[in-house]
Amino acid sequence: MSHLTSERKATIFTTYGGKITNTGSIEGQVAMLTERINHISNHLKVNKKDFSSQRGLMMMVGKRKRLLTYLSKHDLTGYRALIEKLGLRK
């Protein structure tokens, strides 16, 4: 059960992926994962003993890290623009 509505997913993919139908773009996938990671992080602040959600969070963080590594190797300017937009690195 996802907390994201189809309208929210569409706005994420149009903002970062270019088009609504461009769901395979690395930028769109990273933005979607970031949205889910933020939601689960807020959930875990309240529910500290929810270990299954904690494991899912760690898996999502790892997937986002792998996608960002791929993007940095293939498109460094796009990588820098994306982390600036999402506010990932301080």
LUMZATI-342839 format. One record per atom (N, C-alpha, C, O, CB): x, y, z; residue in one letter. Coordinates in steps of 0.1 Angstrom, whole numbers, padded with zeros to 4 digits, always signed. Each point is the difference from the previous one (the first is absolute). Glycine has a CB too. Layout:
<pts>
XYZA...
</pts>
This chain:
<pts>
+0008-0012+0000M-0008+0012+0000M+0009+0012+0000M+0007+0003+0009M-0026-0015+0003M+0018+0020-0022S+0009+0011-0002S-0007+0013+0005S-0012+0002-0001S+0023-0013-0019S-0003+0020+0025H-0005+0013+0005H-0001+0010-0012H-0006+0010+0002H+0015-0015+0021H-0003+0001-0034L+0000+0010-0011L-0012-0003-0009L-0003-0011-0004L+0028+0012+0005L-0032+0010-0005T-0011-0001-0009T+0006+0001-0014T+0011+0003-0002T-0027+0008+0019T+0007-0015-0026S+0004+0000-0014S+0003+0014-0005S+0009+0002-0009S-0022-0022+0005S+0006+0030+0009E+0003+0014-0003E+0014+0005+0005E+0007+0007-0007E-0032-0002+0007E+0028-0010+0012R+0014+0004+0006R+0011-0007-0008R+0010+0007-0003R-0021-0004+0026R+0009-0015-0027K+0010-0007-0008K+0001+0007-0014K+0012+0001-0005K-0017-0023+0017K-0006+0026-0018A+0001+0007-0013A+0008+0013+0002A+0007+0003-0009A-0029-0013+0002A+0019+0017+0017T+0008+0013+0002T+0015-0002+0002T+0008+0007-0005T-0029+0003+0014T+0024-0021-0002I+0014-0003+0003I+0007-0004-0013I+0011+0005-0003I-0016-0013+0026I-0002+0000-0032F+0007-0004-0012F+0000+0011-0010F+0009+0001-0009F-0017-0024+0013F-0002+0032-0004T+0001+0012-0009T+0011+0009+0004T+0006+0007-0008T-0030-0009+0002T+0026+0004+0019T+0010+0009+0005T+0014-0005-0002T+0008+0008-0005T-0025+0000+0022T+0019-0020-0015Y+0014-0006+0000Y+0002-0008-0012Y+0012-0001-0005Y-0012+0001+0029Y-0010-0007-0030G+0002-0009-0011G-0002+0006-0013G+0004-0006-0010G-0010-0012+0025G-0001+0029-0016G-0002+0006-0013G-0015-0001-0004G-0007+0010-0002G+0030-0014-0004G-0028-0008+0006K-0014-0003-0004K-0006-0009+0010K+0007-0007+0008K-0002+0010-0033K-0018-0004+0025I-0008-0009+0009I+0004-0014-0004I+0001-0009+0009I-0020+0025-0006I+0020-0019-0015T+0002-0014-0005T+0015-0005+0002T+0003-0011-0003T-0022+0014-0013T+0028+0007+0019N+0014-0004+0001N+0003-0005+0014N+0008+0006+0008N-0002+0012-0025N-0012-0029+0021T+0002-0005+0013T+0013-0008+0002T+0003-0003+0012T-0028+0002-0010T+0032-0002-0012G+0012-0007+0001G+0013+0009+0001G+0011-0005+0001G-0022-0012-0014G+0009+0030+0013S+0011+0009+0001S+0007-0001+0014S-0007-0002+0010S-0004+0017-0027S+0024-0014+0017I+0007-0002+0013I-0004+0012+0009I-0002-0002+0012I+0021-0009-0024I-0020+0023+0007E-0004+0011+0008E-0014-0001+0007E-0002+0003+0011E+0016+0011-0026E-0023-0019+0007G-0014-0003+0005G+0000-0011+0011G-0007+0002+0010G-0002+0006-0032G+0017-0018+0019Q+0000-0011+0010Q+0006+0004+0013Q-0004-0003+0011Q+0006-0013-0030Q+0009+0024+0018V+0007+0005+0012V-0010+0010+0008V+0000-0001+0012V+0023-0001-0023V-0030+0010+0004A-0009+0009+0006A-0012-0007+0007A-0004+0003+0011A+0010+0014-0028A-0011-0028+0011M-0010-0008+0006M+0005-0007+0012M-0007-0001+0010M-0003-0003-0033M+0022-0002+0022L+0006-0006+0012L+0002+0010+0011L-0002-0004+0012L+0013-0013-0027L-0007+0028+0012T+0003+0011+0010T-0014+0003+0007T+0000+0002+0013T+0020+0007-0026T-0030-0008+0006E-0013+0003+0005E-0005-0011+0010E-0005+0002+0011E-0001+0011-0032E+0008-0026+0017R-0003-0011+0008R+0009-0001+0013R-0005-0003+0011R-0004-0009-0032R+0021+0015+0019I+0010-0001+0011I-0004+0011+0011I+0000-0003+0012I+0018-0005-0028I-0022+0020+0011N-0004+0010+0010N-0012-0004+0007N-0001+0003+0012N+0011+0014-0027N-0020-0023+0008H-0012-0004+0007H+0003-0011+0010H-0006+0001+0011H-0007+0005-0032H+0021-0016+0018I+0002-0011+0009I+0009+0005+0012I-0002-0005+0011I+0001-0012-0030I+0010+0026+0016S+0008+0006+0011S-0009+0007+0011S+0002-0002+0012S+0017+0005-0028S-0029+0004+0011N-0009+0007+0009N-0009-0011+0008N-0002+0002+0011N+0001+0018-0026N-0002-0031+0008H-0008-0011+0006H+0009-0006+0011H-0005-0003+0011H-0008-0001-0032H+0026+0002+0019L+0008-0006+0010L+0004+0009+0011L+0004-0006+0011L+0005-0008-0029L-0011+0027+0017K+0002+0008+0011K-0010-0002+0011K+0002+0001+0012K+0009+0016-0027K-0023-0020+0010V-0011-0003+0010V+0000-0014+0004V-0002-0003+0012V-0012+0020-0023V+0016-0027+0002N-0001-0014+0003N+0015-0006+0000N+0004-0005-0011N-0028+0004+0000N+0030+0002+0022K+0014-0003+0000K+0003-0015-0001K+0011-0005-0003K-0008+0025+0017K-0013-0029-0010K+0002-0014+0000K-0005-0007-0013K-0001-0012+0000K-0001+0013+0025K-0001+0007-0035D-0005-0006-0013D+0012-0004-0008D+0005+0007-0009D-0026+0007+0009D+0027-0026+0003F+0012-0004-0006F-0001-0004-0015F+0009+0001-0008F-0002-0009+0030F-0019+0003-0026S-0002-0003-0014S+0000+0012-0009S+0005+0000-0011S-0018-0020+0018S+0007+0031-0002S+0001+0013-0008S+0014+0005+0000S+0005+0006-0009S-0028-0001+0015S+0031-0007+0005Q+0013+0004+0001Q+0009-0007-0010Q+0009+0006-0007Q-0012-0001+0031Q+0001-0018-0026R+0007-0008-0010R-0004+0005-0014R+0009+0001-0009R-0008-0021+0024R-0013+0022-0018G-0004+0006-0013G+0006+0013-0003G+0003+0003-0011G-0025-0015+0014G+0023+0020+0008L+0007+0013-0002L+0014-0001-0004L+0005+0007-0009L-0021+0003+0026L+0023-0019-0010M+0014-0003-0004M+0002-0005-0014M+0009+0004-0007M-0004-0008+0031M-0014-0004-0028M+0000-0005-0014M-0002+0011-0010M+0006+0000-0010M-0014-0022+0018M-0001+0031-0005M-0003+0011-0009M+0012+0010+0000M+0003+0005-0011M-0028-0007+0016M+0031+0004+0006V+0012+0009+0000V+0011-0006-0008V+0007+0007-0007V-0014+0001+0030V+0009-0021-0022G+0010-0007-0008G-0003+0001-0015G+0009+0002-0008G-0005-0017+0027G-0016+0013-0023K-0004+0001-0014K+0002+0014-0005K+0005+0002-0011K-0022-0020+0014K+0013+0028+0005R+0002+0014-0004R+0015+0003-0002R+0004+0007-0009R-0025+0000+0021R+0029-0012-0003K+0015+0002-0001K+0005-0006-0012K+0009+0006-0007K-0007-0006+0032K-0006-0012-0029R+0004-0007-0012R-0004+0008-0013R+0008+0002-0009R-0009-0024+0021R-0011+0027-0012L-0005+0008-0011L+0008+0013-0001L+0004+0005-0011L-0027-0015+0013L+0026+0017+0009L+0008+0012+0000L+0014-0002-0004L+0006+0008-0007L-0020+0001+0025L+0020-0021-0015T+0013-0003-0004T+0001-0002-0015T+0009+0005-0007T-0005-0016+0029T-0014+0004-0028Y-0001-0002-0014Y-0002+0014-0007Y+0007+0002-0010Y-0018-0025+0013Y+0003+0032+0002L-0002+0013-0006L+0013+0008+0001L+0003+0007-0010L-0027-0008+0016L+0031+0000+0005S+0012+0008+0001S+0011-0005-0010S+0008+0008-0005S-0013-0003+0029S+0005-0018-0027K+0010-0005-0010K-0004+0004-0014K+0009+0001-0008K-0004-0020+0024K-0018+0020-0019H-0004+0002-0014H-0004+0014-0003H+0001+0005-0012H-0009-0028+0012H+0004+0031+0010D-0004+0014-0003D+0002+0008+0013D-0009+0002+0008D-0009-0009-0025D+0030+0012+0018L+0004+0007+0012L-0007+0013+0002L-0004+0003+0012L+0026-0013-0014L-0025+0018-0008T-0007+0012+0002T-0015-0003+0003T-0005+0008+0009T+0020+0003-0025T-0021-0021+0011G-0013-0004+0004G-0001-0004+0014G-0009+0002+0007G+0004-0009-0030G+0016-0001+0027Y+0001-0004+0014Y+0000+0012+0010Y-0007+0000+0010Y+0019-0021-0018Y-0003+0030+0005R+0001+0012+0008R-0013+0008+0001R-0003+0005+0011R+0028-0005-0016R-0031+0001-0006A-0013+0008-0001A-0011-0007+0008A-0008+0006+0007A+0014+0003-0029A-0006-0023+0021L-0010-0007+0008L+0001+0000+0015L-0009+0002+0007L+0008-0017-0027L+0014+0014+0024I+0002+0000+0015I-0003+0014+0005I-0003+0002+0012I+0020-0021-0013I-0014+0029-0007E-0003+0014+0004E-0015+0002+0001E-0005+0006+0009E+0026+0002-0020E-0029-0013+0001K-0015+0001+0000K-0006-0007+0012K-0009+0005+0007K+0010-0003-0031K+0004-0014+0027L-0006-0008+0011L+0006+0003+0013L-0006-0003+0010L+0003-0015-0026L+0014+0025+0017G+0006+0004+0012G+0006-0012+0008G-0002-0001+0012G-0014+0020-0011G+0022-0028-0008L+0005-0012+0006L+0013+0002+0007L+0001-0004+0012L-0012-0009-0029L+0021+0018+0011R+0013+0002+0006R+0001+0014+0006R-0004+0010-0006R+0015-0027-0010R-0005+0018+0027K+0001+0014+0007K+0014+0006-0003K+0003+0011+0004K-0019-0018+0014K
</pts>
